[in-house]
């Protein structure tokens, strides 16, 4: 995850939508996962940064828990 880029987020959204449009044979679980990813993309910096922080905090906590 890098710094927020609105252009990059729109590129991601277009790629996911293209995947959904060109693959009608996707099983329902896979289609649902990609639709959820598309819906949950961050299109502003504050939401993006919040989600990045949450992900890395969870990762850090899962690793440090083993050390204690």
C-alpha positions in Angstrom: 0.0 0.0 0.0 1.4 3.3 -1.0 0.3 6.9 -0.7 -3.3 7.7 -1.6 -3.9 8.3 -5.3 -7.4 9.0 -6.5 -6.3 8.1 -10.1 -5.0 4.7 -8.9 -8.3 4.0 -7.0 -10.2 4.8 -10.2 -7.9 2.5 -12.2 -8.6 -0.3 -9.6 -12.3 0.3 -9.8 -12.2 0.1 -13.6 -10.1 -3.1 -13.5 -12.5 -4.8 -11.1 -15.6 -3.7 -13.1 -13.9 -5.0 -16.3 -13.2 -8.3 -14.5 -16.9 -8.6 -13.5 -18.2 -7.6 -16.9 -16.0 -9.9 -18.9 -16.3 -13.0 -16.7 -20.0 -14.0 -16.4 -18.9 -17.5 -15.5 -17.5 -16.5 -12.1 -18.9 -18.5 -9.3 -21.3 -16.5 -7.0 -18.8 -16.4 -4.1 -16.0 -15.0 -6.3 -18.3 -12.5 -7.9 -19.6 -11.4 -4.5 -16.1 -10.9 -3.2 -15.1 -8.7 -6.2 -18.3 -6.7 -6.0 -17.7 -6.1 -2.3 -14.1 -5.0 -3.1 -15.4 -2.6 -5.8 -18.0 -1.1 -3.4 -15.5 -0.7 -0.6 -12.7 1.1 -2.5 -11.7 4.4 -0.8 -12.0 7.5 -3.0 -10.8 10.0 -0.4 -7.5 10.1 1.4 -8.8 10.1 5.0 -10.8 6.8 4.5 -7.8 5.3 2.7 -5.4 6.2 5.4 -7.8 5.0 8.1 -8.1 1.6 6.4 -4.3 1.3 5.9 -3.7 2.1 9.6 -6.3 -0.5 10.6 -4.7 -3.2 8.5 -1.2 -2.6 9.7 -2.3 -2.3 13.3 -4.1 -5.7 13.1 -1.0 -7.2 11.4 1.3 -5.8 14.1 -0.9 -7.0 16.9 -1.1 -10.5 15.5 2.7 -10.8 15.3 3.5 -9.2 18.6 0.9 -11.3 20.4 3.1 -14.3 19.9 6.1 -12.5 21.5 4.3 -11.8 24.8 
